[in-house]
């Protein structure tokens, strides 16, 4: 039986919108509405849905970048929802995130070597020489040249920047990597290269992925299981091929029909 690395129980996230007037009550927006899922160790769970369905908000509750309004996030059998900042610092080593925008995720004022060694600096891992050596090795792991370490983000393409972001996410040897639409801003040919890179790295480092996307084709190829989200709720869940070939919910069928070549 596959171990459960992470589990969410009835996660809800509600935002209070700005009041229209001094005397009116602020309206509420239910971004995530009772999502309960399990992420199996060494596997990839895909969360798919259109923009605004709550999938990225859900991902951020898992990494504790935002706190859920209610519900619980359980990692390795222990709740992480109410952890203090100092306790979260230790958790950051095990749960990392790759964001959608390759350029916005990188500090343009820092050289790539500084960006890659920064996580090790924060957690006081290794000596300066050891940190720099690992950074150069990780660049090679993601398909880039070691000499790129002396350059800045503006000198790279979007695909190269996303490889740098992947390298940074892996510097602390995490167990779980949350990928928030990591290929949606890239050209189709580059998407395939980055997806294949993630697959290779998963095998090499025994990674577990939570993969957020709006593209069912990408999710089908990359993920073991798929959860389809609509208006903050999971409306369908199952093995990737099962969901893709035999969708049960009308919304899932509409997502599939929107793929070019599908009827």
C-alpha positions, -999 to +999 in steps of 0.1 A: +000+000+000+013+034-010+021+058+019+001+090+021+026+119+023+001+147+025-036+149+032-061+177+032-093+175+052-122+198+042-101+228+033-120+260+029-108+295+021-131+325+022-122+360+013-141+391+024-145+415-005-142+453-001-174+470+012-193+489-015-201+517+010-195+526+047-228+511+057-229+479+036-215+445+046-186+431+028-195+402+005-177+369+008-160+349-019-156+311-014-124+304-032-120+268-019-150+249-006-143+217+014-115+201-005-103+167+009-075+149-010-046+126-005-011+129-021+007+095-023+044+094-017+064+092-049+034+099-071+019+129-089-016+143-082-029+167-108-054+194-099-071+206-131-097+233-137-103+266-155-089+299-142-106+311-110-117+276-099-096+278-067-068+254-076-039+279-070-055+291-038-057+254-026-020+249-035-010+279-014-029+266+016-008+234+013+024+253+014+010+276+041+016+307+020-020+314+030-039+300+059-072+282+052-103+296+068-110+261+081-100+225+076-066+209+081-034+201+061-017+170+074+019+162+063+035+129+073+007+123+097+009+156+116-012+188+112+008+218+098-021+242+096-015+260+129+023+260+128+042+291+139+066+309+116+097+293+132+081+259+128+072+266+092+109+275+085+119+238+091+090+226+070+101+247+040+130+223+035+105+195+028+078+213+009+088+236-020+069+254-047+074+262-084+054+291-096+037+299-130+057+330-141+093+320-147+106+356-146+086+370-117+098+341-095+135+352-098+150+383-083+163+403-113+190+420-092+207+387-081+229+364-101+217+329-105+244+315-081+230+338-054+194+327-061+203+290-059+225+292-028+200+315-009+179+286+005+210+269+018+222+302+033+188+307+051+189+272+066+226+273+073+234+242+053+270+235+044+299+259+039+300+286+012+321+264-010+297+234-005+267+256-013+282+269-045+292+234-056+257+221-051+243+251-070+265+243-100+256+206-098+219+214-097+222+236-128+236+206-147+208+184-133+182+207-149+200+209-182+219+242-179+255+250-181+275+257-148+288+290-163+251+303-163+255+308-125+272+342-131+244+356-152+211+374-144+175+363-151+170+387-180+197+369-200+176+337-202+145+325-220+113+317-202+121+279-204+156+284-190+143+306-162+118+279-152+146+254-152+164+277-127+133+279-106+131+241-106+168+239-095+161+263-067+131+243-055+153+212-053+183+228-035+169+218-001+162+182-011+124+184-006+100+155-005+069+174-019+070+199-047+039+219-055+039+229-092+015+258-098+010+258-136+048+256-141+045+252-179+015+273-189+036+304-197+059+285-220+058+276-257+043+241-264+077+226-274+093+240-243+064+227-221+072+191-232+109+196-223+101+209-189+075+182-182+100+155-192+126+171-170+102+170-140+096+133-147+133+126-147+139+145-115+111+128-098+127+094-105+162+106-095+152+123-063+121+103-054+099+134-054+062+137-048+044+163-070+011+182-066+007+196-101-017+224-109-029+230-144-058+240-167-046+216-194-061+181-192-037+168-219-007+178-198-021+164-166-030+131-183+005+127-195+022+137-163+000+127-134-010+094-118-043+108-104-065+137-113-088+159-093-110+182-113-120+214-095-150+236-103-160+267-083-138+257-054-149+221-051-135+188-064-162+174-086-143+144-100-114+123-089-097+092-102-068+076-120-055+099-148-065+076-177-098+068-162-108+105-158-095+113-193-111+084-211-143+079-190-152+113-175-183+112-153-191+148-146-204+172-173-178+198-165-150+173-170-165+164-204-166+201-213-129+205-204-121+175-226-142+188-255-123+221-254-090+203-263-083+206-300-090+172-317-114+160-290-151+158-297 
